[in-house]
């Protein structure tokens, strides 16, 4: 029965740490845009890489 005097403060400490991490995540805007990252992999980038052939085709 005396172990409960140790387990209750440890459980309360874990809860306080979890609540602190949650509020830190909300404050640092971790939950602002949940959809952008999930669909960004479905679309290609609009940036076209330059090729060395473009430089060679110019007349000198």
mmCIF file of the N, C-alpha and C atoms, coordinates in Angstrom:
data_MODEL
# 
_entry.id   MODEL 
# 
loop_
_atom_site.group_PDB 
_atom_site.id 
_atom_site.type_symbol 
_atom_site.label_atom_id 
_atom_site.label_alt_id 
_atom_site.label_comp_id 
_atom_site.label_asym_id 
_atom_site.label_entity_id 
_atom_site.label_seq_id 
_atom_site.pdbx_PDB_ins_code 
_atom_site.Cartn_x 
_atom_site.Cartn_y 
_atom_site.Cartn_z 
_atom_site.occupancy 
_atom_site.B_iso_or_equiv 
_atom_site.pdbx_formal_charge 
_atom_site.auth_seq_id 
_atom_site.auth_comp_id 
_atom_site.auth_asym_id 
_atom_site.auth_atom_id 
_atom_site.pdbx_PDB_model_num 
ATOM 1   N N  . UNK A 1 1  ? 0.808  -1.194 0.000   1.00 0.00 ? 1  UNK A N  1 
ATOM 2   C CA . UNK A 1 1  ? 0.000  0.000  0.000   1.00 0.00 ? 1  UNK A CA 1 
ATOM 3   C C  . UNK A 1 1  ? 0.857  1.266  0.000   1.00 0.00 ? 1  UNK A C  1 
ATOM 4   N N  . UNK A 1 2  ? 2.049  1.169  0.531   1.00 0.00 ? 2  UNK A N  1 
ATOM 5   C CA . UNK A 1 2  ? 2.897  2.358  0.595   1.00 0.00 ? 2  UNK A CA 1 
ATOM 6   C C  . UNK A 1 2  ? 3.472  2.730  -0.782  1.00 0.00 ? 2  UNK A C  1 
ATOM 7   N N  . UNK A 1 3  ? 3.442  1.795  -1.733  1.00 0.00 ? 3  UNK A N  1 
ATOM 8   C CA . UNK A 1 3  ? 3.948  2.091  -3.063  1.00 0.00 ? 3  UNK A CA 1 
ATOM 9   C C  . UNK A 1 3  ? 3.063  3.110  -3.776  1.00 0.00 ? 3  UNK A C  1 
ATOM 10  N N  . UNK A 1 4  ? 1.806  3.195  -3.371  1.00 0.00 ? 4  UNK A N  1 
ATOM 11  C CA . UNK A 1 4  ? 0.903  4.159  -4.002  1.00 0.00 ? 4  UNK A CA 1 
ATOM 12  C C  . UNK A 1 4  ? 1.343  5.580  -3.727  1.00 0.00 ? 4  UNK A C  1 
ATOM 13  N N  . UNK A 1 5  ? 2.018  5.819  -2.625  1.00 0.00 ? 5  UNK A N  1 
ATOM 14  C CA . UNK A 1 5  ? 2.531  7.158  -2.307  1.00 0.00 ? 5  UNK A CA 1 
ATOM 15  C C  . UNK A 1 5  ? 3.682  7.550  -3.236  1.00 0.00 ? 5  UNK A C  1 
ATOM 16  N N  . UNK A 1 6  ? 4.282  6.595  -3.867  1.00 0.00 ? 6  UNK A N  1 
ATOM 17  C CA . UNK A 1 6  ? 5.339  6.864  -4.835  1.00 0.00 ? 6  UNK A CA 1 
ATOM 18  C C  . UNK A 1 6  ? 4.759  6.949  -6.250  1.00 0.00 ? 6  UNK A C  1 
ATOM 19  N N  . UNK A 1 7  ? 3.816  6.067  -6.564  1.00 0.00 ? 7  UNK A N  1 
ATOM 20  C CA . UNK A 1 7  ? 3.271  5.995  -7.916  1.00 0.00 ? 7  UNK A CA 1 
ATOM 21  C C  . UNK A 1 7  ? 2.389  7.190  -8.273  1.00 0.00 ? 7  UNK A C  1 
ATOM 22  N N  . UNK A 1 8  ? 1.632  7.707  -7.324  1.00 0.00 ? 8  UNK A N  1 
ATOM 23  C CA . UNK A 1 8  ? 0.758  8.843  -7.622  1.00 0.00 ? 8  UNK A CA 1 
ATOM 24  C C  . UNK A 1 8  ? 1.565  10.090 -7.989  1.00 0.00 ? 8  UNK A C  1 
ATOM 25  N N  . UNK A 1 9  ? 2.599  10.484 -7.250  1.00 0.00 ? 9  UNK A N  1 
ATOM 26  C CA . UNK A 1 9  ? 3.390  11.644 -7.701  1.00 0.00 ? 9  UNK A CA 1 
ATOM 27  C C  . UNK A 1 9  ? 4.108  11.419 -9.029  1.00 0.00 ? 9  UNK A C  1 
ATOM 28  N N  . UNK A 1 10 ? 4.563  10.196 -9.287  1.00 0.00 ? 10 UNK A N  1 
ATOM 29  C CA . UNK A 1 10 ? 5.209  9.906  -10.570 1.00 0.00 ? 10 UNK A CA 1 
ATOM 30  C C  . UNK A 1 10 ? 4.198  10.033 -11.708 1.00 0.00 ? 10 UNK A C  1 
ATOM 31  N N  . UNK A 1 11 ? 2.981  9.534  -11.509 1.00 0.00 ? 11 UNK A N  1 
ATOM 32  C CA . UNK A 1 11 ? 1.942  9.655  -12.531 1.00 0.00 ? 11 UNK A CA 1 
ATOM 33  C C  . UNK A 1 11 ? 1.570  11.115 -12.748 1.00 0.00 ? 11 UNK A C  1 
ATOM 34  N N  . UNK A 1 12 ? 1.486  11.887 -11.692 1.00 0.00 ? 12 UNK A N  1 
ATOM 35  C CA . UNK A 1 12 ? 1.179  13.309 -11.830 1.00 0.00 ? 12 UNK A CA 1 
ATOM 36  C C  . UNK A 1 12 ? 2.299  14.037 -12.555 1.00 0.00 ? 12 UNK A C  1 
ATOM 37  N N  . UNK A 1 13 ? 3.535  13.652 -12.326 1.00 0.00 ? 13 UNK A N  1 
ATOM 38  C CA . UNK A 1 13 ? 4.664  14.251 -13.026 1.00 0.00 ? 13 UNK A CA 1 
ATOM 39  C C  . UNK A 1 13 ? 4.594  13.946 -14.524 1.00 0.00 ? 13 UNK A C  1 
ATOM 40  N N  . UNK A 1 14 ? 4.268  12.701 -14.874 1.00 0.00 ? 14 UNK A N  1 
ATOM 41  C CA . UNK A 1 14 ? 4.116  12.347 -16.281 1.00 0.00 ? 14 UNK A CA 1 
ATOM 42  C C  . UNK A 1 14 ? 2.992  13.139 -16.945 1.00 0.00 ? 14 UNK A C  1 
ATOM 43  N N  . UNK A 1 15 ? 1.890  13.332 -16.248 1.00 0.00 ? 15 UNK A N  1 
ATOM 44  C CA . UNK A 1 15 ? 0.774  14.103 -16.797 1.00 0.00 ? 15 UNK A CA 1 
ATOM 45  C C  . UNK A 1 15 ? 1.194  15.555 -17.004 1.00 0.00 ? 15 UNK A C  1 
ATOM 46  N N  . UNK A 1 16 ? 1.890  16.141 -16.061 1.00 0.00 ? 16 UNK A N  1 
ATOM 47  C CA . UNK A 1 16 ? 2.350  17.522 -16.198 1.00 0.00 ? 16 UNK A CA 1 
ATOM 48  C C  . UNK A 1 16 ? 3.318  17.680 -17.363 1.00 0.00 ? 16 UNK A C  1 
ATOM 49  N N  . UNK A 1 17 ? 4.200  16.706 -17.547 1.00 0.00 ? 17 UNK A N  1 
ATOM 50  C CA . UNK A 1 17 ? 5.137  16.750 -18.682 1.00 0.00 ? 17 UNK A CA 1 
ATOM 51  C C  . UNK A 1 17 ? 4.376  16.639 -20.001 1.00 0.00 ? 17 UNK A C  1 
ATOM 52  N N  . UNK A 1 18 ? 3.390  15.741 -20.077 1.00 0.00 ? 18 UNK A N  1 
ATOM 53  C CA . UNK A 1 18 ? 2.607  15.573 -21.304 1.00 0.00 ? 18 UNK A CA 1 
ATOM 54  C C  . UNK A 1 18 ? 1.808  16.831 -21.618 1.00 0.00 ? 18 UNK A C  1 
ATOM 55  N N  . UNK A 1 19 ? 1.216  17.451 -20.614 1.00 0.00 ? 19 UNK A N  1 
ATOM 56  C CA . UNK A 1 19 ? 0.452  18.682 -20.830 1.00 0.00 ? 19 UNK A CA 1 
ATOM 57  C C  . UNK A 1 19 ? 1.394  19.807 -21.261 1.00 0.00 ? 19 UNK A C  1 
ATOM 58  N N  . UNK A 1 20 ? 2.571  19.868 -20.665 1.00 0.00 ? 20 UNK A N  1 
ATOM 59  C CA . UNK A 1 20 ? 3.547  20.879 -21.056 1.00 0.00 ? 20 UNK A CA 1 
ATOM 60  C C  . UNK A 1 20 ? 4.000  20.716 -22.492 1.00 0.00 ? 20 UNK A C  1 
ATOM 61  N N  . UNK A 1 21 ? 4.252  19.495 -22.918 1.00 0.00 ? 21 UNK A N  1 
ATOM 62  C CA . UNK A 1 21 ? 4.650  19.234 -24.306 1.00 0.00 ? 21 UNK A CA 1 
ATOM 63  C C  . UNK A 1 21 ? 3.514  19.580 -25.263 1.00 0.00 ? 21 UNK A C  1 
ATOM 64  N N  . UNK A 1 22 ? 2.275  19.273 -24.873 1.00 0.00 ? 22 UNK A N  1 
ATOM 65  C CA . UNK A 1 22 ? 1.135  19.617 -25.722 1.00 0.00 ? 22 UNK A CA 1 
ATOM 66  C C  . UNK A 1 22 ? 1.019  21.126 -25.898 1.00 0.00 ? 22 UNK A C  1 
ATOM 67  N N  . UNK A 1 23 ? 1.102  21.879 -24.812 1.00 0.00 ? 23 UNK A N  1 
ATOM 68  C CA . UNK A 1 23 ? 0.984  23.330 -24.926 1.00 0.00 ? 23 UNK A CA 1 
ATOM 69  C C  . UNK A 1 23 ? 2.169  23.931 -25.686 1.00 0.00 ? 23 UNK A C  1 
ATOM 70  N N  . UNK A 1 24 ? 3.347  23.338 -25.556 1.00 0.00 ? 24 UNK A N  1 
ATOM 71  C CA . UNK A 1 24 ? 4.497  23.805 -26.354 1.00 0.00 ? 24 UNK A CA 1 
ATOM 72  C C  . UNK A 1 24 ? 4.239  23.591 -27.845 1.00 0.00 ? 24 UNK A C  1 
ATOM 73  N N  . UNK A 1 25 ? 3.666  22.432 -28.184 1.00 0.00 ? 25 UNK A N  1 
ATOM 74  C CA . UNK A 1 25 ? 3.382  22.143 -29.589 1.00 0.00 ? 25 UNK A CA 1 
ATOM 75  C C  . UNK A 1 25 ? 2.334  23.097 -30.146 1.00 0.00 ? 25 UNK A C  1 
ATOM 76  N N  . UNK A 1 26 ? 1.325  23.418 -29.357 1.00 0.00 ? 26 UNK A N  1 
ATOM 77  C CA . UNK A 1 26 ? 0.303  24.365 -29.810 1.00 0.00 ? 26 UNK A CA 1 
ATOM 78  C C  . UNK A 1 26 ? 0.906  25.756 -29.950 1.00 0.00 ? 26 UNK A C  1 
ATOM 79  N N  . UNK A 1 27 ? 1.738  26.156 -29.004 1.00 0.00 ? 27 UNK A N  1 
ATOM 80  C CA . UNK A 1 27 ? 2.339  27.485 -29.045 1.00 0.00 ? 27 UNK A CA 1 
ATOM 81  C C  . UNK A 1 27 ? 3.299  27.642 -30.224 1.00 0.00 ? 27 UNK A C  1 
ATOM 82  N N  . UNK A 1 28 ? 3.993  26.573 -30.597 1.00 0.00 ? 28 UNK A N  1 
ATOM 83  C CA . UNK A 1 28 ? 4.936  26.648 -31.712 1.00 0.00 ? 28 UNK A CA 1 
ATOM 84  C C  . UNK A 1 28 ? 4.278  26.310 -33.048 1.00 0.00 ? 28 UNK A C  1 
ATOM 85  N N  . UNK A 1 29 ? 2.942  26.338 -33.089 1.00 0.00 ? 29 UNK A N  1 
ATOM 86  C CA . UNK A 1 29 ? 2.147  26.190 -34.310 1.00 0.00 ? 29 UNK A CA 1 
ATOM 87  C C  . UNK A 1 29 ? 2.361  24.858 -35.025 1.00 0.00 ? 29 UNK A C  1 
ATOM 88  N N  . UNK A 1 30 ? 2.473  23.793 -34.264 1.00 0.00 ? 30 UNK A N  1 
ATOM 89  C CA . UNK A 1 30 ? 2.631  22.474 -34.853 1.00 0.00 ? 30 UNK A CA 1 
ATOM 90  C C  . UNK A 1 30 ? 1.328  21.952 -35.460 1.00 0.00 ? 30 UNK A C  1 
ATOM 91  N N  . UNK A 1 31 ? 0.188  22.438 -34.978 1.00 0.00 ? 31 UNK A N  1 
ATOM 92  C CA . UNK A 1 31 ? -1.102 21.915 -35.407 1.00 0.00 ? 31 UNK A CA 1 
ATOM 93  C C  . UNK A 1 31 ? -1.849 22.878 -36.315 1.00 0.00 ? 31 UNK A C  1 
ATOM 94  N N  . UNK A 1 32 ? -1.197 23.882 -36.875 1.00 0.00 ? 32 UNK A N  1 
ATOM 95  C CA . UNK A 1 32 ? -1.892 24.889 -37.673 1.00 0.00 ? 32 UNK A CA 1 
ATOM 96  C C  . UNK A 1 32 ? -2.345 24.360 -39.027 1.00 0.00 ? 32 UNK A C  1 
ATOM 97  N N  . UNK A 1 33 ? -1.502 23.665 -39.751 1.00 0.00 ? 33 UNK A N  1 
ATOM 98  C CA . UNK A 1 33 ? -1.841 23.204 -41.096 1.00 0.00 ? 33 UNK A CA 1 
ATOM 99  C C  . UNK A 1 33 ? -1.583 21.707 -41.191 1.00 0.00 ? 33 UNK A C  1 
ATOM 100 N N  . UNK A 1 34 ? -2.606 20.927 -40.889 1.00 0.00 ? 34 UNK A N  1 
ATOM 101 C CA . UNK A 1 34 ? -2.447 19.472 -40.870 1.00 0.00 ? 34 UNK A CA 1 
ATOM 102 C C  . UNK A 1 34 ? -2.601 18.837 -42.243 1.00 0.00 ? 34 UNK A C  1 
ATOM 103 N N  . UNK A 1 35 ? -3.230 19.540 -43.185 1.00 0.00 ? 35 UNK A N  1 
ATOM 104 C CA . UNK A 1 35 ? -3.498 18.945 -44.496 1.00 0.00 ? 35 UNK A CA 1 
ATOM 105 C C  . UNK A 1 35 ? -2.386 19.172 -45.506 1.00 0.00 ? 35 UNK A C  1 
ATOM 106 N N  . UNK A 1 36 ? -1.610 20.216 -45.362 1.00 0.00 ? 36 UNK A N  1 
ATOM 107 C CA . UNK A 1 36 ? -0.619 20.566 -46.390 1.00 0.00 ? 36 UNK A CA 1 
ATOM 108 C C  . UNK A 1 36 ? 0.444  19.481 -46.535 1.00 0.00 ? 36 UNK A C  1 
ATOM 109 N N  . UNK A 1 37 ? 0.980  18.998 -45.448 1.00 0.00 ? 37 UNK A N  1 
ATOM 110 C CA . UNK A 1 37 ? 2.040  17.994 -45.538 1.00 0.00 ? 37 UNK A CA 1 
ATOM 111 C C  . UNK A 1 37 ? 1.511  16.644 -46.017 1.00 0.00 ? 37 UNK A C  1 
ATOM 112 N N  . UNK A 1 38 ? 0.255  16.347 -45.736 1.00 0.00 ? 38 UNK A N  1 
ATOM 113 C CA . UNK A 1 38 ? -0.272 15.045 -46.139 1.00 0.00 ? 38 UNK A CA 1 
ATOM 114 C C  . UNK A 1 38 ? -0.539 14.958 -47.635 1.00 0.00 ? 38 UNK A C  1 
ATOM 115 N N  . UNK A 1 39 ? -0.793 16.075 -48.306 1.00 0.00 ? 39 UNK A N  1 
ATOM 116 C CA . UNK A 1 39 ? -1.069 16.034 -49.739 1.00 0.00 ? 39 UNK A CA 1 
ATOM 117 C C  . UNK A 1 39 ? 0.084  16.586 -50.569 1.00 0.00 ? 39 UNK A C  1 
ATOM 118 N N  . UNK A 1 40 ? 1.100  17.130 -49.934 1.00 0.00 ? 40 UNK A N  1 
ATOM 119 C CA . UNK A 1 40 ? 2.193  17.719 -50.702 1.00 0.00 ? 40 UNK A CA 1 
ATOM 120 C C  . UNK A 1 40 ? 2.998  16.668 -51.460 1.00 0.00 ? 40 UNK A C  1 
ATOM 121 N N  . UNK A 1 41 ? 2.979  15.439 -51.026 1.00 0.00 ? 41 UNK A N  1 
ATOM 122 C CA . UNK A 1 41 ? 3.719  14.392 -51.719 1.00 0.00 ? 41 UNK A CA 1 
ATOM 123 C C  . UNK A 1 41 ? 3.026  13.988 -53.023 1.00 0.00 ? 41 UNK A C  1 
ATOM 124 N N  . UNK A 1 42 ? 1.754  14.324 -53.160 1.00 0.00 ? 42 UNK A N  1 
ATOM 125 C CA . UNK A 1 42 ? 1.004  13.933 -54.349 1.00 0.00 ? 42 UNK A CA 1 
ATOM 126 C C  . UNK A 1 42 ? 1.275  14.818 -55.555 1.00 0.00 ? 42 UNK A C  1 
ATOM 127 N N  . UNK A 1 43 ? 1.827  16.002 -55.343 1.00 0.00 ? 43 UNK A N  1 
ATOM 128 C CA . UNK A 1 43 ? 2.025  16.956 -56.423 1.00 0.00 ? 43 UNK A CA 1 
ATOM 129 C C  . UNK A 1 43 ? 3.503  17.116 -56.738 1.00 0.00 ? 43 UNK A C  1 
ATOM 130 N N  . UNK A 1 44 ? 3.802  17.358 -58.028 1.00 0.00 ? 44 UNK A N  1 
ATOM 131 C CA . UNK A 1 44 ? 5.176  17.584 -58.458 1.00 0.00 ? 44 UNK A CA 1 
ATOM 132 C C  . UNK A 1 44 ? 5.594  19.005 -58.131 1.00 0.00 ? 44 UNK A C  1 
ATOM 133 N N  . UNK A 1 45 ? 6.888  19.201 -58.042 1.00 0.00 ? 45 UNK A N  1 
ATOM 134 C CA . UNK A 1 45 ? 7.405  20.550 -57.866 1.00 0.00 ? 45 UNK A CA 1 
ATOM 135 C C  . UNK A 1 45 ? 7.312  21.297 -59.186 1.00 0.00 ? 45 UNK A C  1 
ATOM 136 N N  . UNK A 1 46 ? 7.083  22.593 -59.133 1.00 0.00 ? 46 UNK A N  1 
ATOM 137 C CA . UNK A 1 46 ? 6.971  23.405 -60.337 1.00 0.00 ? 46 UNK A CA 1 
ATOM 138 C C  . UNK A 1 46 ? 8.321  23.871 -60.860 1.00 0.00 ? 46 UNK A C  1 
ATOM 139 N N  . UNK A 1 47 ? 9.372  23.671 -60.111 1.00 0.00 ? 47 UNK A N  1 
ATOM 140 C CA . UNK A 1 47 ? 10.695 24.142 -60.506 1.00 0.00 ? 47 UNK A CA 1 
ATOM 141 C C  . UNK A 1 47 ? 11.295 23.177 -61.522 1.00 0.00 ? 47 UNK A C  1 
ATOM 142 N N  . UNK A 1 48 ? 11.726 23.714 -62.664 1.00 0.00 ? 48 UNK A N  1 
ATOM 143 C CA . UNK A 1 48 ? 12.362 22.886 -63.686 1.00 0.00 ? 48 UNK A CA 1 
ATOM 144 C C  . UNK A 1 48 ? 13.870 23.047 -63.562 1.00 0.00 ? 48 UNK A C  1 
ATOM 145 N N  . UNK A 1 49 ? 14.601 21.959 -63.494 1.00 0.00 ? 49 UNK A N  1 
ATOM 146 C CA . UNK A 1 49 ? 16.063 22.078 -63.379 1.00 0.00 ? 49 UNK A CA 1 
ATOM 147 C C  . UNK A 1 49 ? 16.670 22.532 -64.707 1.00 0.00 ? 49 UNK A C  1 
ATOM 148 N N  . UNK A 1 50 ? 17.688 23.334 -64.610 1.00 0.00 ? 50 UNK A N  1 
ATOM 149 C CA . UNK A 1 50 ? 18.370 23.774 -65.831 1.00 0.00 ? 50 UNK A CA 1 
ATOM 150 C C  . UNK A 1 50 ? 19.318 22.680 -66.299 1.00 0.00 ? 50 UNK A C  1 
ATOM 151 N N  . UNK A 1 51 ? 19.444 22.560 -67.605 1.00 0.00 ? 51 UNK A N  1 
ATOM 152 C CA . UNK A 1 51 ? 20.307 21.529 -68.166 1.00 0.00 ? 51 UNK A CA 1 
ATOM 153 C C  . UNK A 1 51 ? 21.522 22.182 -68.806 1.00 0.00 ? 51 UNK A C  1 
ATOM 154 N N  . UNK A 1 52 ? 22.630 21.488 -68.869 1.00 0.00 ? 52 UNK A N  1 
ATOM 155 C CA . UNK A 1 52 ? 23.821 22.057 -69.506 1.00 0.00 ? 52 UNK A CA 1 
ATOM 156 C C  . UNK A 1 52 ? 23.654 22.261 -71.010 1.00 0.00 ? 52 UNK A C  1 
ATOM 157 N N  . UNK A 1 53 ? 22.705 21.574 -71.639 1.00 0.00 ? 53 UNK A N  1 
ATOM 158 C CA . UNK A 1 53 ? 22.489 21.731 -73.079 1.00 0.00 ? 53 UNK A CA 1 
ATOM 159 C C  . UNK A 1 53 ? 22.028 23.147 -73.427 1.00 0.00 ? 53 UNK A C  1 
ATOM 160 N N  . UNK A 1 54 ? 21.356 23.799 -72.510 1.00 0.00 ? 54 UNK A N  1 
ATOM 161 C CA . UNK A 1 54 ? 20.889 25.173 -72.761 1.00 0.00 ? 54 UNK A CA 1 
ATOM 162 C C  . UNK A 1 54 ? 22.090 26.096 -72.985 1.00 0.00 ? 54 UNK A C  1 
ATOM 163 N N  . UNK A 1 55 ? 23.151 25.889 -72.267 1.00 0.00 ? 55 UNK A N  1 
ATOM 164 C CA . UNK A 1 55 ? 24.333 26.753 -72.401 1.00 0.00 ? 55 UNK A CA 1 
ATOM 165 C C  . UNK A 1 55 ? 25.103 26.449 -73.691 1.00 0.00 ? 55 UNK A C  1 
ATOM 166 N N  . UNK A 1 56 ? 25.092 25.205 -74.151 1.00 0.00 ? 56 UNK A N  1 
ATOM 167 C CA . UNK A 1 56 ? 25.861 24.826 -75.335 1.00 0.00 ? 56 UNK A CA 1 
ATOM 168 C C  . UNK A 1 56 ? 25.171 25.265 -76.629 1.00 0.00 ? 56 UNK A C  1 
ATOM 169 N N  . UNK A 1 57 ? 23.865 25.503 -76.598 1.00 0.00 ? 57 UNK A N  1 
ATOM 170 C CA . UNK A 1 57 ? 23.156 25.836 -77.836 1.00 0.00 ? 57 UNK A CA 1 
ATOM 171 C C  . UNK A 1 57 ? 23.321 27.300 -78.234 1.00 0.00 ? 57 UNK A C  1 
ATOM 172 N N  . UNK A 1 58 ? 23.899 28.104 -77.411 1.00 0.00 ? 58 UNK A N  1 
ATOM 173 C CA . UNK A 1 58 ? 24.088 29.518 -77.745 1.00 0.00 ? 58 UNK A CA 1 
ATOM 174 C C  . UNK A 1 58 ? 25.218 29.668 -78.748 1.00 0.00 ? 58 UNK A C  1 
ATOM 175 N N  . UNK A 1 59 ? 25.006 30.481 -79.776 1.00 0.00 ? 59 UNK A N  1 
ATOM 176 C CA . UNK A 1 59 ? 26.106 30.709 -80.738 1.00 0.00 ? 59 UNK A CA 1 
ATOM 177 C C  . UNK A 1 59 ? 27.190 31.602 -80.121 1.00 0.00 ? 59 UNK A C  1 
ATOM 178 N N  . UNK A 1 60 ? 28.403 31.358 -80.529 1.00 0.00 ? 60 UNK A N  1 
ATOM 179 C CA . UNK A 1 60 ? 29.534 32.131 -79.968 1.00 0.00 ? 60 UNK A CA 1 
ATOM 180 C C  . UNK A 1 60 ? 30.035 33.165 -80.911 1.00 0.00 ? 60 UNK A C  1 
# 
